[in-house]
Amino acid sequence: MELNTKARNAVMAMADLAKTGESGAVPLSAIPQRQNLPFAYLEPLSPRLRRAGLVTRACGRAGGAVLAW
């Protein structure tokens, strides 16, 4: 299956959240650093993932993205 760039970046972000998000929320700025993606590619995808019910957002000092189970 071939994915376009947006879909591939979304899948990579979700995989990163699954791998590193077990201990809590993951800051969105940390995902592109680990996955070697430009932050500008991930930033517009975040609201789409939230609206789709795939990701929830934790606010506050230890906030970030969490996979919606």
Summary of the structure (lengths in Angstrom):
residues: 69
radius of gyration: 11.3
end to end distance: 25.0
largest distance: 38.8
contacts: 182
relative contact order: 0.22
helix: 52%
strand: 13%
